[in-house]
């Protein structure tokens, strides 16, 4: 099952130091323009090849993030097929994060 959260909910989880892995699956130029500080970069175009190294624990709480929530949902669906269990999609993506005034880093 894939859960959904919005950027305000993600911010609360990060501020509470919840044990989660945040994956940004946008492409290099998007990542370079600004990303959430706690995120790991695993671009969707290379996701099949790279996800195993970035996400060795299939039981970990994983939050997928992209620009608006569509690519990250695709990544969640792929991981579901790879037997990952605790998947969450950031439904408003980095756009929601920025629109709420939350900080990004370059």
MOPAC internal coordinates of N, CA, C and O (Angstrom, degrees):
PM7 1SCF
backbone

  N    0.0000 0     0.00 0     0.00 0    0    0    0
  C    1.4437 1     0.00 0     0.00 0    1    0    0
  C    1.5305 1   110.17 1     0.00 0    2    1    0
  O    1.2310 1   121.39 1   -39.80 1    3    2    1
  N    1.3215 1   114.94 1   140.20 1    3    2    1
  C    1.4659 1   121.04 1   178.59 1    5    3    2
  C    1.5222 1   108.34 1  -109.28 1    6    5    3
  O    1.2310 1   121.01 1   -58.41 1    7    6    5
  N    1.3323 1   115.66 1   121.59 1    7    6    5
  C    1.4638 1   120.72 1   176.83 1    9    7    6
  C    1.5321 1   108.74 1   -90.95 1   10    9    7
  O    1.2310 1   120.97 1   -14.95 1   11   10    9
  N    1.3165 1   115.75 1   165.05 1   11   10    9
  C    1.4655 1   121.52 1   176.19 1   13   11   10
  C    1.5197 1   109.37 1  -126.68 1   14   13   11
  O    1.2310 1   121.28 1   -37.18 1   15   14   13
  N    1.3328 1   115.16 1   142.82 1   15   14   13
  C    1.4614 1   121.22 1   170.86 1   17   15   14
  C    1.5198 1   107.61 1  -136.59 1   18   17   15
  O    1.2310 1   120.86 1   -16.04 1   19   18   17
  N    1.3227 1   115.96 1   163.96 1   19   18   17
  C    1.4569 1   119.63 1   174.11 1   21   19   18
  C    1.5328 1   109.01 1  -104.83 1   22   21   19
  O    1.2310 1   121.06 1    -3.92 1   23   22   21
  N    1.3180 1   115.57 1   176.08 1   23   22   21
  C    1.4652 1   119.20 1  -173.85 1   25   23   22
  C    1.5312 1   112.52 1   -65.93 1   26   25   23
  O    1.2310 1   119.38 1   148.76 1   27   26   25
  N    1.3291 1   118.79 1   -31.24 1   27   26   25
  C    1.4708 1   119.87 1   177.14 1   29   27   26
  C    1.5266 1   110.37 1   -65.53 1   30   29   27
  O    1.2310 1   120.48 1   139.94 1   31   30   29
  N    1.3338 1   116.69 1   -40.06 1   31   30   29
  C    1.4650 1   120.49 1   178.30 1   33   31   30
  C    1.5297 1   110.78 1   -66.81 1   34   33   31
  O    1.2310 1   120.53 1   139.60 1   35   34   33
  N    1.3387 1   116.59 1   -40.40 1   35   34   33
  C    1.4704 1   119.98 1   177.35 1   37   35   34
  C    1.5200 1   110.57 1   -63.23 1   38   37   35
  O    1.2310 1   120.07 1   136.38 1   39   38   37
  N    1.3218 1   117.47 1   -43.62 1   39   38   37
  C    1.4713 1   121.20 1   179.52 1   41   39   38
  C    1.5241 1   110.15 1   -58.19 1   42   41   39
  O    1.2310 1   120.18 1   137.64 1   43   42   41
  N    1.3325 1   117.26 1   -42.36 1   43   42   41
  C    1.4671 1   121.03 1   179.10 1   45   43   42
  C    1.5270 1   110.78 1   -63.48 1   46   45   43
  O    1.2310 1   120.14 1   139.13 1   47   46   45
  N    1.3246 1   117.33 1   -40.87 1   47   46   45
  C    1.4695 1   121.04 1   178.81 1   49   47   46
  C    1.5312 1   110.46 1   -64.27 1   50   49   47
  O    1.2310 1   120.43 1   135.42 1   51   50   49
  N    1.3389 1   116.79 1   -44.58 1   51   50   49
  C    1.4643 1   120.41 1  -179.79 1   53   51   50
  C    1.5277 1   110.69 1   -66.10 1   54   53   51
  O    1.2310 1   120.30 1   138.20 1   55   54   53
  N    1.3310 1   117.04 1   -41.80 1   55   54   53
  C    1.4672 1   120.59 1   179.00 1   57   55   54
  C    1.5228 1   111.77 1   -63.49 1   58   57   55
  O    1.2310 1   120.60 1   149.79 1   59   58   57
  N    1.3343 1   116.47 1   -30.21 1   59   58   57
  C    1.4691 1   121.64 1   179.13 1   61   59   58
  C    1.5324 1   111.75 1   -86.59 1   62   61   59
  O    1.2310 1   120.55 1  -175.26 1   63   62   61
  N    1.3434 1   116.56 1     4.74 1   63   62   61
  C    1.4629 1   122.50 1  -178.75 1   65   63   62
  C    1.5247 1   112.21 1    55.16 1   66   65   63
  O    1.2310 1   120.92 1  -141.87 1   67   66   65
  N    1.3369 1   115.85 1    38.13 1   67   66   65
  C    1.4536 1   119.72 1   177.01 1   69   67   66
  C    1.5210 1   109.63 1   -62.01 1   70   69   67
  O    1.2310 1   120.91 1   -33.55 1   71   70   69
  N    1.3057 1   115.87 1   146.45 1   71   70   69
  C    1.4586 1   121.47 1  -178.53 1   73   71   70
  C    1.5290 1   108.89 1   -78.76 1   74   73   71
  O    1.2310 1   121.13 1   -84.55 1   75   74   73
  N    1.3275 1   115.45 1    95.45 1   75   74   73
  C    1.4610 1   120.61 1   179.34 1   77   75   74
  C    1.5172 1   109.63 1  -145.71 1   78   77   75
  O    1.2310 1   121.45 1   -18.69 1   79   78   77
  N    1.3256 1   114.83 1   161.31 1   79   78   77
  C    1.4597 1   121.33 1   175.42 1   81   79   78
  C    1.5183 1   106.81 1  -115.00 1   82   81   79
  O    1.2310 1   120.66 1   -60.71 1   83   82   81
  N    1.3260 1   116.34 1   119.29 1   83   82   81
  C    1.4581 1   122.26 1   178.61 1   85   83   82
  C    1.5198 1   108.59 1   -98.71 1   86   85   83
  O    1.2310 1   120.71 1   -58.98 1   87   86   85
  N    1.3240 1   116.24 1   121.02 1   87   86   85
  C    1.4588 1   122.05 1  -179.85 1   89   87   86
  C    1.5204 1   109.49 1  -113.67 1   90   89   87
  O    1.2310 1   120.69 1   -55.99 1   91   90   89
  N    1.3239 1   116.28 1   124.01 1   91   90   89
  C    1.4636 1   123.15 1   174.52 1   93   91   90
  C    1.5226 1   106.84 1   -95.69 1   94   93   91
  O    1.2310 1   120.34 1   -65.37 1   95   94   93
  N    1.3382 1   116.95 1   114.63 1   95   94   93
  C    1.4717 1   119.83 1  -175.75 1   97   95   94
  C    1.5295 1   112.40 1  -104.13 1   98   97   95
  O    1.2310 1   120.48 1  -158.42 1   99   98   97
  N    1.3360 1   116.69 1    21.58 1   99   98   97
  C    1.4628 1   119.75 1   174.07 1  101   99   98
  C    1.5308 1   108.97 1   -75.20 1  102  101   99
  O    1.2310 1   120.66 1    -0.99 1  103  102  101
  N    1.3106 1   116.35 1   179.01 1  103  102  101
  C    1.4595 1   120.72 1  -178.49 1  105  103  102
  C    1.5358 1   110.51 1   -91.60 1  106  105  103
  O    1.2310 1   120.85 1   -11.01 1  107  106  105
  N    1.3362 1   115.98 1   168.99 1  107  106  105
  C    1.4681 1   122.66 1  -171.38 1  109  107  106
  C    1.5236 1   113.30 1   -53.15 1  110  109  107
  O    1.2310 1   119.60 1   133.03 1  111  110  109
  N    1.3323 1   118.36 1   -46.97 1  111  110  109
  C    1.4629 1   119.82 1  -177.51 1  113  111  110
  C    1.5260 1   111.78 1   -64.57 1  114  113  111
  O    1.2310 1   120.36 1   144.89 1  115  114  113
  N    1.3308 1   116.92 1   -35.11 1  115  114  113
  C    1.4643 1   120.81 1   177.83 1  117  115  114
  C    1.5310 1   110.38 1   -68.34 1  118  117  115
  O    1.2310 1   120.90 1   135.06 1  119  118  117
  N    1.3286 1   115.89 1   -44.94 1  119  118  117
  C    1.4749 1   121.93 1   177.11 1  121  119  118
  C    1.5184 1   110.50 1   -57.68 1  122  121  119
  O    1.2310 1   120.68 1   133.52 1  123  122  121
  N    1.3494 1   116.30 1   -46.48 1  123  122  121
  C    1.4636 1   121.48 1  -177.75 1  125  123  122
  C    1.5277 1   112.11 1   -63.85 1  126  125  123
  O    1.2310 1   120.31 1   150.05 1  127  126  125
  N    1.3312 1   117.02 1   -29.95 1  127  126  125
  C    1.4666 1   121.35 1  -179.32 1  129  127  126
  C    1.5292 1   112.34 1   -72.75 1  130  129  127
  O    1.2310 1   120.36 1   160.54 1  131  130  129
  N    1.3287 1   116.91 1   -19.46 1  131  130  129
  C    1.4569 1   120.87 1   177.50 1  133  131  130
  C    1.5097 1   111.26 1   151.59 1  134  133  131
  O    1.2310 1   120.91 1   -43.97 1  135  134  133
  N    1.3339 1   115.87 1   136.03 1  135  134  133
  C    1.4602 1   121.35 1  -178.90 1  137  135  134
  C    1.5267 1   109.97 1  -147.51 1  138  137  135
  O    1.2310 1   121.06 1   -13.49 1  139  138  137
  N    1.3122 1   115.58 1   166.51 1  139  138  137
  C    1.4569 1   122.00 1   177.19 1  141  139  138
  C    1.5277 1   107.57 1   -72.91 1  142  141  139
  O    1.2310 1   120.57 1   -48.15 1  143  142  141
  N    1.3117 1   116.51 1   131.85 1  143  142  141
  C    1.4691 1   121.60 1  -171.91 1  145  143  142
  C    1.5267 1   113.24 1   -55.09 1  146  145  143
  O    1.2310 1   119.67 1   142.57 1  147  146  145
  N    1.3097 1   118.23 1   -37.43 1  147  146  145
  C    1.4680 1   121.49 1  -175.37 1  149  147  146
  C    1.5358 1   112.99 1   -82.70 1  150  149  147
  O    1.2310 1   119.80 1   176.74 1  151  150  149
  N    1.3205 1   117.99 1    -3.26 1  151  150  149
  C    1.4676 1   121.26 1  -174.54 1  153  151  150
  C    1.5219 1   112.36 1   -76.68 1  154  153  151
  O    1.2310 1   121.62 1   -30.62 1  155  154  153
  N    1.3442 1   114.50 1   149.38 1  155  154  153
  C    1.4602 1   122.91 1   168.13 1  157  155  154
  C    1.5272 1   106.66 1  -101.69 1  158  157  155
  O    1.2310 1   120.67 1   -35.75 1  159  158  157
  N    1.3201 1   116.33 1   144.25 1  159  158  157
  C    1.4622 1   122.09 1  -177.31 1  161  159  158
  C    1.5250 1   110.74 1   -96.62 1  162  161  159
  O    1.2310 1   120.75 1   -64.79 1  163  162  161
  N    1.3356 1   116.16 1   115.21 1  163  162  161
  C    1.4655 1   122.67 1   174.56 1  165  163  162
  C    1.5338 1   106.43 1  -138.73 1  166  165  163
  O    1.2310 1   120.01 1   -88.07 1  167  166  165
  N    1.3447 1   117.58 1    91.93 1  167  166  165
  C    1.4637 1   119.77 1  -175.08 1  169  167  166
  C    1.5298 1   112.81 1   -62.69 1  170  169  167
  O    1.2310 1   121.05 1   -37.73 1  171  170  169
  N    1.3197 1   115.60 1   142.27 1  171  170  169
  C    1.4566 1   120.59 1  -177.74 1  173  171  170
  C    1.5242 1   111.32 1   -59.15 1  174  173  171
  O    1.2310 1   119.91 1   146.43 1  175  174  173
  N    1.3322 1   117.78 1   -33.57 1  175  174  173
  C    1.4703 1   120.88 1  -178.89 1  177  175  174
  C    1.5303 1   112.32 1   -64.31 1  178  177  175
  O    1.2310 1   120.12 1   159.67 1  179  178  177
  N    1.3364 1   117.38 1   -20.33 1  179  178  177
  C    1.4648 1   121.58 1   179.23 1  181  179  178
  C    1.5283 1   111.36 1  -122.25 1  182  181  179
  O    1.2310 1   120.62 1  -162.79 1  183  182  181
  N    1.3296 1   116.42 1    17.21 1  183  182  181
  C    1.4554 1   121.63 1  -170.95 1  185  183  182
  C    1.5247 1   112.81 1   -62.51 1  186  185  183
  O    1.2310 1   120.42 1   136.25 1  187  186  185
  N    1.3259 1   116.80 1   -43.75 1  187  186  185
  C    1.4714 1   119.54 1  -179.17 1  189  187  186
  C    1.5194 1   111.64 1   -58.49 1  190  189  187
  O    1.2310 1   120.35 1   139.26 1  191  190  189
  N    1.3337 1   116.94 1   -40.74 1  191  190  189
  C    1.4590 1   120.93 1  -178.12 1  193  191  190
  C    1.5304 1   112.76 1   -75.92 1  194  193  191
  O    1.2310 1   119.57 1   146.00 1  195  194  193
  N    1.3274 1   118.42 1   -34.00 1  195  194  193
  C    1.4620 1   121.88 1  -169.53 1  197  195  194
  C    1.5248 1   115.32 1  -101.27 1  198  197  195
  O    1.2310 1   119.23 1   163.52 1  199  198  197
  N    1.3212 1   119.07 1   -16.48 1  199  198  197
  C    1.4680 1   119.68 1  -171.05 1  201  199  198
  C    1.5300 1   113.00 1   -62.42 1  202  201  199
  O    1.2310 1   119.67 1   146.13 1  203  202  201
  N    1.3205 1   118.24 1   -33.87 1  203  202  201
  C    1.4609 1   120.83 1  -177.54 1  205  203  202
  C    1.5209 1   113.20 1   -62.42 1  206  205  203
  O    1.2310 1   120.47 1   139.17 1  207  206  205
  N    1.3358 1   116.70 1   -40.83 1  207  206  205
  C    1.4655 1   120.80 1   178.72 1  209  207  206
  C    1.5205 1   111.42 1   -70.89 1  210  209  207
  O    1.2310 1   120.39 1   141.16 1  211  210  209
  N    1.3324 1   116.85 1   -38.84 1  211  210  209
  C    1.4598 1   121.19 1  -177.72 1  213  211  210
  C    1.5245 1   112.27 1   -76.09 1  214  213  211
  O    1.2310 1   120.86 1   151.85 1  215  214  213
  N    1.3369 1   115.95 1   -28.15 1  215  214  213
  C    1.4707 1   121.02 1  -173.76 1  217  215  214
  C    1.5277 1   111.20 1  -131.90 1  218  217  215
  O    1.2310 1   120.23 1  -111.38 1  219  218  217
  N    1.3395 1   117.17 1    68.62 1  219  218  217
  C    1.4642 1   118.81 1  -177.05 1  221  219  218
  C    1.5272 1   114.10 1   -71.08 1  222  221  219
  O    1.2310 1   119.74 1   157.18 1  223  222  221
  N    1.3290 1   118.09 1   -22.82 1  223  222  221
  C    1.4622 1   122.10 1  -176.47 1  225  223  222
  C    1.5299 1   109.90 1   -99.68 1  226  225  223
  O    1.2310 1   120.10 1   -71.42 1  227  226  225
  N    1.3168 1   117.41 1   108.58 1  227  226  225
  C    1.4634 1   121.73 1  -177.15 1  229  227  226
  C    1.5243 1   113.09 1   -73.06 1  230  229  227
  O    1.2310 1   119.66 1   169.22 1  231  230  229
  N    1.3320 1   118.26 1   -10.78 1  231  230  229
  C    1.4667 1   121.46 1   178.54 1  233  231  230
  C    1.5280 1   112.44 1   -96.97 1  234  233  231
  O    1.2310 1   119.79 1   171.45 1  235  234  233
  N    1.3287 1   118.00 1    -8.55 1  235  234  233
  C    1.4700 1   121.40 1  -177.19 1  237  235  234
  C    1.5236 1   110.88 1   -63.90 1  238  237  235
  O    1.2310 1   121.32 1   -27.22 1  239  238  237
  N    1.3344 1   115.08 1   152.78 1  239  238  237
  C    1.4648 1   120.32 1   173.53 1  241  239  238
  C    1.5310 1   107.66 1   -76.55 1  242  241  239
  O    1.2310 1   120.71 1   -64.31 1  243  242  241
  N    1.3297 1   116.25 1   115.69 1  243  242  241
  C    1.4565 1   122.07 1  -175.68 1  245  243  242
  C    1.5214 1   108.89 1  -116.20 1  246  245  243
  O    1.2310 1   121.18 1   -52.41 1  247  246  245
  N    1.3328 1   115.35 1   127.59 1  247  246  245
  C    1.4594 1   121.25 1   174.38 1  249  247  246
  C    1.5219 1   107.19 1  -113.01 1  250  249  247
  O    1.2310 1   120.92 1   -57.58 1  251  250  249
  N    1.3180 1   115.85 1   122.42 1  251  250  249
  C    1.4668 1   121.92 1   179.24 1  253  251  250
  C    1.5218 1   109.29 1   -98.88 1  254  253  251
  O    1.2310 1   121.03 1   -40.74 1  255  254  253
  N    1.3319 1   115.64 1   139.26 1  255  254  253
  C    1.4604 1   121.43 1  -176.48 1  257  255  254
  C    1.5190 1   110.11 1  -139.79 1  258  257  255
  O    1.2310 1   120.71 1   -39.88 1  259  258  257
  N    1.3440 1   116.24 1   140.12 1  259  258  257
  C    1.4622 1   121.92 1   172.78 1  261  259  258
  C    1.5275 1   107.79 1  -137.13 1  262  261  259
  O    1.2310 1   119.81 1    32.79 1  263  262  261
  N    1.3148 1   117.96 1  -147.21 1  263  262  261
  C    1.4587 1   120.67 1  -179.72 1  265  263  262
  C    1.5301 1   111.68 1   -76.13 1  266  265  263
  O    1.2310 1   120.89 1   130.90 1  267  266  265
  N    1.3484 1   115.90 1   -49.10 1  267  266  265
  C    1.4657 1   118.74 1  -174.07 1  269  267  266
  C    1.5236 1   114.21 1  -131.28 1  270  269  267
  O    1.2310 1   119.78 1   178.41 1  271  270  269
  N    1.3340 1   118.02 1    -1.59 1  271  270  269
  C    1.4569 1   120.77 1   177.35 1  273  271  270
  C    1.5121 1   115.69 1   110.03 1  274  273  271
  O    1.2310 1   119.66 1   171.66 1  275  274  273
  N    1.3286 1   118.25 1    -8.34 1  275  274  273
  C    1.4702 1   120.37 1  -177.38 1  277  275  274
  C    1.5311 1   112.18 1   -81.56 1  278  277  275
  O    1.2310 1   120.19 1   128.12 1  279  278  277
  N    1.3274 1   117.25 1   -51.88 1  279  278  277
  C    1.4745 1   119.94 1   179.66 1  281  279  278
  C    1.5205 1   111.56 1   -64.27 1  282  281  279
  O    1.2310 1   120.88 1   142.48 1  283  282  281
  N    1.3248 1   115.92 1   -37.52 1  283  282  281
  C    1.4647 1   118.97 1   179.64 1  285  283  282
  C    1.5308 1   110.93 1   -66.27 1  286  285  283
  O    1.2310 1   119.96 1   146.70 1  287  286  285
  N    1.3218 1   117.67 1   -33.30 1  287  286  285
  C    1.4649 1   120.00 1   175.22 1  289  287  286
  C    1.5245 1   109.88 1   -66.29 1  290  289  287
  O    1.2310 1   119.86 1   140.15 1  291  290  289
  N    1.3340 1   117.88 1   -39.85 1  291  290  289
  C    1.4698 1   120.91 1   175.21 1  293  291  290
  C    1.5242 1   110.70 1   -60.14 1  294  293  291
  O    1.2310 1   120.31 1   137.70 1  295  294  293
  N    1.3284 1   117.01 1   -42.30 1  295  294  293
  C    1.4659 1   121.02 1   178.55 1  297  295  294
  C    1.5252 1   110.35 1   -63.99 1  298  297  295
  O    1.2310 1   120.19 1   138.96 1  299  298  297
  N    1.3341 1   117.24 1   -41.04 1  299  298  297
  C    1.4669 1   120.95 1   176.89 1  301  299  298
  C    1.5265 1   110.77 1   -60.46 1  302  301  299
  O    1.2310 1   120.67 1   136.73 1  303  302  301
  N    1.3164 1   116.32 1   -43.27 1  303  302  301
  C    1.4668 1   120.05 1  -179.87 1  305  303  302
  C    1.5239 1   110.95 1   -63.61 1  306  305  303
  O    1.2310 1   120.49 1   140.55 1  307  306  305
  N    1.3309 1   116.67 1   -39.45 1  307  306  305
  C    1.4660 1   120.48 1   176.37 1  309  307  306
  C    1.5345 1   109.96 1   -61.65 1  310  309  307
  O    1.2310 1   120.31 1   132.63 1  311  310  309
  N    1.3333 1   117.02 1   -47.37 1  311  310  309
  C    1.4675 1   121.09 1  -178.64 1  313  311  310
  C    1.5282 1   111.30 1   -63.90 1  314  313  311
  O    1.2310 1   120.27 1   144.19 1  315  314  313
  N    1.3153 1   117.09 1   -35.81 1  315  314  313
  C    1.4583 1   120.93 1   176.93 1  317  315  314
  C    1.5319 1   109.66 1   -59.01 1  318  317  315
  O    1.2310 1   120.74 1   139.01 1  319  318  317
  N    1.3143 1   116.20 1   -40.99 1  319  318  317
  C    1.4611 1   121.25 1   176.94 1  321  319  318
  C    1.5143 1   113.87 1   -68.87 1  322  321  319
  O    1.2310 1   120.55 1   162.29 1  323  322  321
  N    1.3352 1   116.56 1   -17.71 1  323  322  321
  C    1.4626 1   122.31 1   177.87 1  325  323  322
  C    1.5293 1   111.29 1   -97.77 1  326  325  323
  O    1.2310 1   120.16 1  -164.90 1  327  326  325
  N    1.3075 1   117.31 1    15.10 1  327  326  325
  C    1.4696 1   125.00 1   175.70 1  329  327  326
  C    1.5237 1   114.87 1    73.47 1  330  329  327
  O    1.2310 1   119.82 1  -157.41 1  331  330  329
  N    1.3364 1   117.95 1    22.59 1  331  330  329
  C    1.4686 1   120.24 1   170.10 1  333  331  330
  C    1.5288 1   107.09 1   -76.61 1  334  333  331
  O    1.2310 1   120.35 1   -35.17 1  335  334  333
  N    1.3280 1   116.93 1   144.83 1  335  334  333
  C    1.4530 1   120.76 1  -168.50 1  337  335  334
  C    1.5246 1   115.41 1  -112.17 1  338  337  335
  O    1.2310 1   119.47 1   147.96 1  339  338  337
  N    1.3144 1   118.61 1   -32.04 1  339  338  337
  C    1.4600 1   121.58 1  -169.79 1  341  339  338
  C    1.5292 1   109.50 1  -115.03 1  342  341  339
  O    1.2310 1   120.78 1  -103.73 1  343  342  341
  N    1.3332 1   116.11 1    76.27 1  343  342  341
  C    1.4602 1   122.27 1  -171.75 1  345  343  342
  C    1.5187 1   111.33 1  -109.78 1  346  345  343
  O    1.2310 1   121.43 1   -43.24 1  347  346  345
  N    1.3185 1   114.87 1   136.76 1  347  346  345
  C    1.4606 1   121.30 1   177.75 1  349  347  346
  C    1.5212 1   108.45 1  -135.02 1  350  349  347
  O    1.2310 1   120.87 1   -44.58 1  351  350  349
  N    1.3372 1   115.95 1   135.42 1  351  350  349
  C    1.4557 1   122.19 1   177.69 1  353  351  350
  C    1.5298 1   109.11 1  -102.74 1  354  353  351
  O    1.2310 1   120.57 1   -49.39 1  355  354  353
  N    1.3299 1   116.52 1   130.61 1  355  354  353
  C    1.4680 1   120.70 1   173.16 1  357  355  354
  C    1.5210 1   106.76 1   -79.17 1  358  357  355
  O    1.2310 1   120.68 1   -79.27 1  359  358  357
  N    1.3335 1   116.31 1   100.73 1  359  358  357
  C    1.4541 1   121.79 1  -167.49 1  361  359  358
  C    1.5298 1   114.16 1   -67.77 1  362  361  359
  O    1.2310 1   119.40 1   155.84 1  363  362  361
  N    1.3261 1   118.75 1   -24.16 1  363  362  361
  C    1.4662 1   119.65 1   178.74 1  365  363  362
  C    1.5325 1   112.47 1  -107.44 1  366  365  363
  O    1.2310 1   120.03 1  -175.96 1  367  366  365
  N    1.3134 1   117.56 1     4.04 1  367  366  365
  C    1.4604 1   122.88 1   172.91 1  369  367  366
  C    1.5235 1   114.87 1    55.18 1  370  369  367
  O    1.2310 1   121.87 1    17.17 1  371  370  369
  N    1.3240 1   114.03 1  -162.83 1  371  370  369
  C    1.4677 1   120.54 1  -179.36 1  373  371  370
  C    1.5275 1   110.10 1   -65.43 1  374  373  371
  O    1.2310 1   120.34 1   152.36 1  375  374  373
  N    1.3389 1   116.95 1   -27.64 1  375  374  373
  C    1.4693 1   119.94 1   178.00 1  377  375  374
  C    1.5232 1   110.39 1   -61.37 1  378  377  375
  O    1.2310 1   120.14 1   135.25 1  379  378  377
  N    1.3234 1   117.34 1   -44.75 1  379  378  377
  C    1.4591 1   121.15 1   177.81 1  381  379  378
  C    1.5172 1   111.40 1   -65.45 1  382  381  379
  O    1.2310 1   121.04 1   140.15 1  383  382  381
  N    1.3319 1   115.62 1   -39.85 1  383  382  381
  C    1.4676 1   121.29 1   179.08 1  385  383  382
  C    1.5262 1   110.05 1   -58.65 1  386  385  383
  O    1.2310 1   120.57 1   129.18 1  387  386  385
  N    1.3276 1   116.51 1   -50.82 1  387  386  385
  C    1.4683 1   122.55 1  -178.70 1  389  387  386
  C    1.5360 1   110.29 1   -66.88 1  390  389  387
  O    1.2310 1   120.25 1   137.31 1  391  390  389
  N    1.3370 1   117.13 1   -42.69 1  391  390  389
  C    1.4622 1   120.96 1  -179.30 1  393  391  390
  C    1.5266 1   112.15 1   -62.57 1  394  393  391
  O    1.2310 1   120.17 1   155.58 1  395  394  393
  N    1.3291 1   117.29 1   -24.42 1  395  394  393
  C    1.4633 1   121.28 1   175.79 1  397  395  394
  C    1.5173 1   112.74 1   -86.35 1  398  397  395
  O    1.2310 1   120.62 1   179.69 1  399  398  397
  N    1.3326 1   116.42 1    -0.31 1  399  398  397
  C    1.4652 1   120.37 1   176.96 1  401  399  398
  C    1.5123 1   114.45 1    83.01 1  402  401  399
  O    1.2310 1   120.47 1  -165.43 1  403  402  401
  N    1.3445 1   116.71 1    14.57 1  403  402  401
  C    1.4697 1   119.89 1  -179.84 1  405  403  402
  C    1.5214 1   109.78 1   -81.06 1  406  405  403
  O    1.2310 1   121.09 1   -29.61 1  407  406  405
  N    1.3185 1   115.51 1   150.39 1  407  406  405
  C    1.4605 1   123.11 1  -172.24 1  409  407  406
  C    1.5211 1   112.49 1   -74.82 1  410  409  407
  O    1.2310 1   121.82 1   -36.85 1  411  410  409
  N    1.3394 1   114.11 1   143.15 1  411  410  409
  C    1.4668 1   121.37 1   168.55 1  413  411  410
  C    1.5257 1   108.10 1  -122.91 1  414  413  411
  O    1.2310 1   121.43 1   -18.07 1  415  414  413
  N    1.3067 1   114.87 1   161.93 1  415  414  413
  C    1.4668 1   121.25 1   177.05 1  417  415  414
  C    1.5209 1   108.49 1  -123.77 1  418  417  415
  O    1.2310 1   120.99 1   -19.22 1  419  418  417
  N    1.3213 1   115.71 1   160.78 1  419  418  417
  C    1.4727 1   119.93 1   179.29 1  421  419  418
  C    1.5104 1   110.33 1  -111.31 1  422  421  419
  O    1.2310 1   120.10 1   180.00 1  423  422  421

